[in-house]
Amino acid sequence: MVALVALTGASLMAWVFLLLGRGFYWRVSPRLDPTDYPPKGQEGAPSVVAVIPARNEADVLPITLPTVLGQSYTGRLSVTLVDDRSEDGTADVARAVAARAGADGRRVVLSGALLPQGWSGKVWALDQGTREAEESGQTPDYLWFTDADVSHAPWVLSSLVERAERERLDLVSVMALLRVDTWCDRLLIPAFVYFFAKLYPFHFVNDSRRRNAGAAGGCVLVRRTALQSAGGLAAMRSALIDDCSLGRLVRGQEEESGLGSLQACVASAGTEASPASGTWSLARPTTNSDTPRSSWLELS
């Protein structure tokens, strides 16, 4: 009887702690709101280079890439898609999509190099895209890392930059709204979202007094100089959980960062047909890697 009471009390204390002691993670806030930035007539808007790592994403690029190319942001925006040795014509599809959007002049499709020893696949792809921007003479104020299977509302980049400038943040990241199409999605995705929010409570990450750091890899805006000061992506070359590693890297330099949620970013599950395939596509790497991976590591 005593053991049962003790177990019940411990369970109650655990639930109270989760409800009240983890930054109210179950509220999944703050959210990024639409904004018209920069204001009309304002000169010198920050420049941005979007870097999109992609491997075998030909099915979703006609849906997602136009949403990046079509951002309403009035500052200078260039887009670099890093094709990581795809086998489905990803690069050709990206070029065709850009041509239809009339964006040939501000996009680059980069053929990814072989993965070096000690690098994880996605970090290597992001690093190549970042270096391509620098080597081509661009010195953007911000780098926008976004996944090839994420669609964006037209105002997303404007709102990211506006918040970074207004609050003097060096990293702003939002978690995309995940598509729920199958019974497996409905079973696993809510648990995944709340598990992520419990591990990295958004309010803790947004509190400059705390050392908590995190990010959501589908949509990350980082100040270029802050990333350079932290050692660049090479400083986290072997990271399997690249987004949260990037958050820790930037915060480790005493920089400010913010993490929130956003329904205007939608993660696409592609065209795979099996009930579990959409959920698995959220866990699989978007680029090739010879580094051993665990699906549990990817989900966490």
C-alpha positions as CSV (number, residue, x, y, z in Angstrom):
1,M,0.0,0.0,0.0
2,V,2.8,2.4,0.9
3,A,4.6,1.6,-2.3
4,L,1.4,2.3,-4.3
5,V,1.0,5.7,-2.6
6,A,4.6,6.5,-3.2
7,L,4.3,5.6,-6.9
8,T,1.1,7.6,-7.2
9,G,2.8,10.6,-5.6
10,A,5.8,10.4,-7.8
11,S,3.7,10.2,-10.9
12,L,1.7,13.2,-9.8
13,M,4.8,15.2,-9.1
14,A,6.2,14.3,-12.6
15,W,3.0,15.5,-14.3
16,V,3.0,18.7,-12.3
17,F,6.7,19.3,-13.3
18,L,5.9,18.7,-17.0
19,L,2.9,20.9,-16.9
20,L,4.5,23.8,-15.0
21,G,8.2,23.4,-15.0
22,R,9.2,22.9,-18.6
23,G,8.3,26.4,-20.0
24,F,4.7,25.5,-20.7
25,Y,5.9,23.5,-23.7
26,W,2.5,22.1,-24.4
27,R,1.3,25.6,-25.6
28,V,3.8,25.5,-28.6
29,S,4.3,29.2,-28.7
30,P,5.4,31.9,-29.5
31,R,4.4,32.1,-33.2
32,L,5.7,34.2,-36.0
33,D,3.2,36.6,-37.3
34,P,2.9,38.1,-40.9
35,T,4.6,41.4,-41.4
36,D,5.4,43.8,-44.2
37,Y,9.2,44.2,-43.9
38,P,11.1,46.2,-44.8
39,P,8.6,49.1,-44.9
40,K,8.1,50.7,-48.3
41,G,10.7,53.3,-49.0
42,Q,13.2,51.9,-46.6
43,E,16.7,51.4,-48.1
44,G,19.4,49.1,-47.1
45,A,17.3,46.0,-46.3
46,P,19.4,43.1,-45.2
47,S,20.5,40.7,-47.9
48,V,19.7,37.0,-47.7
49,V,21.0,33.8,-49.3
50,A,18.6,30.8,-49.0
51,V,20.4,27.4,-48.9
52,I,18.3,24.4,-49.7
53,P,19.9,20.9,-49.3
54,A,18.2,18.4,-51.6
55,R,18.5,14.7,-52.4
56,N,15.9,12.9,-54.5
57,E,13.4,15.6,-54.0
58,A,12.1,15.9,-57.6
59,D,8.6,15.1,-56.6
60,V,8.1,17.9,-54.1
61,L,10.3,20.7,-55.6
62,P,7.6,21.8,-58.1
63,I,5.4,22.5,-55.0
64,T,8.0,23.8,-52.5
65,L,10.7,25.7,-54.5
66,P,8.3,28.3,-56.0
67,T,7.4,29.3,-52.4
68,V,11.0,30.2,-51.7
69,L,11.5,31.9,-55.0
70,G,8.3,33.8,-54.7
71,Q,8.9,35.4,-51.3
72,S,7.6,39.0,-51.0
73,Y,10.7,40.1,-49.3
74,T,12.0,43.3,-51.0
75,G,15.6,43.0,-49.9
76,R,18.1,41.1,-52.0
77,L,17.4,37.3,-52.0
78,S,19.4,34.7,-53.7
79,V,18.6,31.0,-53.7
80,T,21.2,28.1,-53.8
81,L,19.9,24.6,-54.0
82,V,22.6,22.0,-53.3
83,D,21.8,18.8,-55.2
84,D,23.5,16.0,-53.2
85,R,24.0,13.5,-56.0
86,S,20.3,12.8,-56.5
87,E,19.2,9.9,-58.7
88,D,15.8,11.3,-59.7
89,G,16.7,14.4,-61.7
90,T,16.4,16.8,-58.8
91,A,18.8,19.4,-60.3
92,D,16.9,19.4,-63.7
93,V,13.6,19.8,-61.9
94,A,15.0,22.7,-59.8
95,R,16.3,24.5,-62.9
96,A,12.9,24.0,-64.7
97,V,11.0,25.3,-61.8
98,A,13.2,28.4,-61.5
99,A,12.9,29.1,-65.2
100,R,9.1,28.9,-65.0
101,A,9.2,31.3,-62.0
102,G,11.4,33.7,-63.9
103,A,14.1,33.4,-61.2
104,D,17.0,32.2,-63.2
105,G,19.0,35.3,-62.3
106,R,18.9,34.7,-58.5
107,R,19.1,31.0,-58.1
108,V,22.0,28.6,-58.3
109,V,21.8,24.8,-58.6
110,L,25.0,23.4,-57.1
111,S,26.1,19.8,-57.7
112,G,27.2,18.5,-54.3
113,A,30.7,17.1,-53.9
114,L,31.5,13.7,-52.3
115,L,31.0,13.6,-48.6
116,P,34.3,14.1,-46.8
117,Q,35.3,12.0,-43.8
118,G,33.9,13.2,-40.5
119,W,31.0,15.2,-42.0
120,S,27.3,14.4,-41.8
121,G,25.4,14.7,-45.1
122,K,23.1,17.6,-44.5
123,V,25.7,19.8,-42.7
124,W,28.1,19.2,-45.7
125,A,25.4,20.2,-48.1
126,L,24.6,23.4,-46.1
127,D,28.3,24.2,-45.9
128,Q,28.8,23.9,-49.7
129,G,25.8,26.2,-50.3
130,T,27.2,28.7,-47.8
131,R,30.7,28.6,-49.3
132,E,29.3,29.0,-52.8
133,A,27.7,32.2,-51.8
134,E,30.9,33.6,-50.4
135,E,33.1,32.4,-53.3
136,S,30.7,34.0,-55.8
137,G,31.3,37.4,-54.1
138,Q,28.1,37.5,-52.1
139,T,28.3,38.7,-48.5
140,P,24.7,38.3,-47.3
141,D,23.6,39.6,-44.0
142,Y,21.7,36.4,-43.3
143,L,21.7,32.8,-44.4
144,W,18.2,31.1,-44.6
145,F,18.5,27.3,-44.3
146,T,15.3,25.5,-45.3
147,D,14.5,22.0,-46.3
148,A,13.5,21.0,-49.9
149,D,10.2,19.5,-48.7
150,V,9.0,22.7,-46.9
151,S,6.6,25.2,-48.4
152,H,6.5,28.8,-47.2
153,A,3.9,31.5,-47.2
154,P,5.1,34.6,-49.1
155,W,5.7,36.7,-46.0
156,V,7.8,34.1,-44.0
157,L,11.2,35.5,-44.9
158,S,10.1,39.1,-44.3
159,S,8.9,38.1,-40.8
160,L,12.0,36.2,-40.0
161,V,14.3,39.1,-40.9
162,E,12.0,41.6,-39.2
163,R,12.2,39.7,-35.9
164,A,15.9,39.2,-36.2
165,E,16.4,42.9,-36.8
166,R,13.9,44.2,-34.2
167,E,15.1,41.9,-31.4
168,R,18.7,41.9,-32.5
169,L,18.7,38.1,-32.8
170,D,21.4,36.1,-34.5
171,L,19.3,33.1,-35.1
172,V,15.5,32.8,-35.7
173,S,13.9,29.4,-36.3
174,V,10.3,28.3,-36.7
175,M,8.9,24.8,-36.6
176,A,6.8,24.1,-39.7
177,L,3.3,22.8,-39.6
178,L,3.6,19.1,-40.3
179,R,1.1,17.5,-42.7
180,V,-1.2,14.9,-41.3
181,D,-2.6,12.6,-44.0
182,T,-2.7,9.1,-42.7
183,W,-3.6,7.2,-39.6
184,C,0.1,6.8,-38.8
185,D,0.6,10.5,-39.1
186,R,-2.2,11.2,-36.7
187,L,-0.7,8.7,-34.2
188,L,2.9,9.8,-34.3
189,I,3.2,13.5,-35.4
190,P,1.5,15.1,-32.3
191,A,3.7,13.0,-30.1
192,F,6.8,14.1,-32.1
193,V,5.9,17.8,-31.9
194,Y,5.3,17.7,-28.1
195,F,8.3,15.6,-27.5
196,F,10.5,18.1,-29.4
197,A,8.9,21.0,-27.5
198,K,9.5,19.2,-24.2
199,L,13.2,18.7,-25.0
200,Y,13.6,22.2,-26.3
201,P,10.9,24.4,-24.7
202,F,10.4,27.4,-26.9
203,H,10.1,29.8,-24.0
204,F,13.4,28.6,-22.6
205,V,15.2,28.9,-25.9
206,N,13.8,32.4,-26.3
207,D,14.9,33.4,-22.7
208,S,18.4,35.1,-22.9
209,R,18.9,34.3,-19.2
210,R,19.0,30.6,-20.0
211,R,21.5,28.5,-21.8
212,N,18.9,26.3,-23.5
213,A,19.5,26.3,-27.3
214,G,17.5,24.7,-30.1
215,A,16.3,25.2,-33.6
216,A,14.0,23.5,-36.2
217,G,16.0,22.6,-39.3
218,G,13.1,23.1,-41.8
219,C,13.4,26.9,-41.4
220,V,16.4,28.6,-39.8
221,L,17.6,32.2,-40.4
222,V,21.1,32.8,-39.1
223,R,23.2,36.0,-39.2
224,R,26.2,35.2,-41.4
225,T,28.8,37.0,-39.2
226,A,27.5,35.2,-36.1
227,L,27.9,31.8,-37.8
228,Q,31.4,32.8,-38.9
229,S,32.4,33.9,-35.4
230,A,31.2,30.5,-34.1
231,G,33.6,28.7,-36.4
232,G,31.2,28.1,-39.3
233,L,29.4,24.9,-40.1
234,A,32.7,23.1,-39.9
235,A,32.5,23.5,-36.1
236,M,29.5,21.1,-36.1
237,R,30.5,19.0,-39.1
238,S,29.7,15.6,-37.6
239,A,26.3,16.7,-36.1
240,L,23.5,14.2,-36.7
241,I,20.8,16.5,-35.2
242,D,22.0,19.5,-37.2
243,D,19.3,22.0,-36.3
244,C,19.8,21.9,-32.5
245,S,23.5,21.7,-32.9
246,L,23.4,24.9,-34.9
247,G,21.3,26.5,-32.1
248,R,23.9,25.4,-29.5
249,L,26.8,26.6,-31.7
250,V,25.3,30.1,-32.1
251,R,24.2,30.4,-28.5
252,G,27.6,29.3,-27.4
253,Q,29.0,32.5,-28.7
254,E,26.7,34.5,-26.3
255,E,24.5,35.3,-29.2
256,E,20.7,35.7,-29.0
257,S,18.4,33.3,-30.7
258,G,14.7,32.6,-31.0
259,L,12.6,29.5,-31.6
260,G,8.8,29.4,-32.4
261,S,6.2,27.7,-34.4
262,L,4.6,28.7,-37.7
263,Q,1.6,27.4,-39.6
264,A,2.6,29.2,-42.7
265,C,5.5,26.7,-43.2
266,V,4.2,23.3,-44.3
267,A,6.3,20.2,-44.4
268,S,5.4,18.1,-47.4
269,A,5.5,14.3,-47.2
270,G,5.9,13.8,-50.9
271,T,4.1,11.2,-52.9
272,E,5.0,8.0,-51.2
273,A,2.0,5.7,-50.8
274,S,2.4,3.6,-47.7
275,P,0.6,4.7,-44.5
276,A,3.9,5.2,-42.6
277,S,5.9,6.7,-45.5
278,G,4.9,10.3,-44.8
279,T,5.9,10.1,-41.2
280,W,9.2,8.4,-42.0
281,S,10.0,11.1,-44.5
282,L,10.1,13.5,-41.6
283,A,12.8,11.4,-39.9
284,R,14.9,10.5,-42.9
285,P,17.9,12.7,-43.8
286,T,17.4,15.1,-46.7
287,T,20.9,14.5,-48.0
288,N,23.2,11.6,-48.4
289,S,25.5,10.5,-45.6
290,D,27.8,7.6,-44.9
291,T,27.5,8.3,-41.2
292,P,25.5,5.6,-39.4
293,R,22.1,7.0,-38.4
294,S,19.4,6.0,-36.0
295,S,15.7,6.8,-36.7
296,W,15.3,7.6,-33.0
297,L,18.2,10.1,-33.2
298,E,16.6,11.7,-36.2
299,L,13.2,12.0,-34.4
300,S,14.7,13.4,-31.3
